[in-house]
Amino acid sequence: MTNAVQVGFVVGAIGASLVNLPDIISMHRLMTASAVLAALANAALPFLGPEGAIALRFLTGMALAGVYPLTSNGWNCFRSARRRDRFRPQQRSRA
C-alpha cells in the first residue's frame, strides 16, 4: 500500500503540472481541497477491502501532491530574502 501512495503522488504531481493547476486555483483553496481529500480518503480506509484500500491510498498520494509543493512555496513567502538565499550557490568572479 505504501507504493500506491508514492505512485499516486507522482501521478498527481505530473497531472497538476500538465494542467498548471496551481496557477488556475488559488494556493489556499488548492491546499485546503487537497488536504480534505486526503483526509477523507484515509477516513474511508476501514470500510473497504484490500483492493479499495490500495485505491484510496493512491488517491491519498494524489491529494498530497497538491499539498506538499504549495506548503514549501508558502513557507518561502514568509522567510526573509536573506534567509531564502542562504543555500543558493554563490556566483564566482572570473578573475
N, C-alpha and C positions, 0 to 999 in steps of 0.2 A: 504494500500500500504506500510505502514511502516513495517508491519510484513514480507512482501515479501523481503525487504532489509535484515532484520535480518536473515531470513531463508536462503537467498542466501549467506550471509556472512558465516554462519555455514557450508553450503554445500561446499562453495569454500575453506574454511579453511581445512575441512576434506579431500576434494579431493586433495588439494595441498600437504597435509602431507602424504597421502597414496602413491602418486607417487613421493614424495620427490622433488617437483618442484623447491624449492629454491637452491637445490644442482645441478640440471640439467641445469638451466638457470641462467645467472649471475644476481646479485641483481639489477643492474641498468636497465637491459633490462626487467626484470620481473616487476619492479615497473613502468617503463615507459609504457609498454604494458597494464598493469592493469589500470593505470590512464587514458590512452587514451580510453580503452574500456568502463570504467565508464563514461567518458565524452561523448562519442558517444551515449551510451545508454540513458543518460539524455537528450541529444540534440534531440533524436528521440521521446521523450515523447509527444510533442504536435501533432504529426502526426498520433498517433494511438488511438484507443478507450480504454475503461477501461480495457478490458482483455489484450490488448497489453501493456498497461501501467504497469500492475502488472507483466507481464513477463519481461519488461525492468527494473523494479525496482529490481526484483530477479537477473537479470544479473548484475545490478549495485552492489548489495551486494556481488555477487561472485567476481567481479573485485576488490572491496575494500578489500576483504580477501587477495588479492595479494599485496596491498599497505601498510596496517597498520603494519603487523608484520615486514616487511622489513624496514619501517620507524623507528620503535623503535630500531631495531638492528643497523641500520646505525647511529642513534643518539648516541648509546652507543659507537660506534667506535671512535667518536670524543671527548668523555669525558675522562678525565684522570682516571687512575686506582683507585686513591684515592677517586675520586668523585663517580665512579661506585660502589664502595664497601661501600659507606656511609650507605645504608639502608639494607645491608646484616647482618643477625644476627651474633653476636659475639659468638665464642665458649667459653664456661665456663670451667675453670680448675676444676679438680676433687680433690680438696684439702679438 
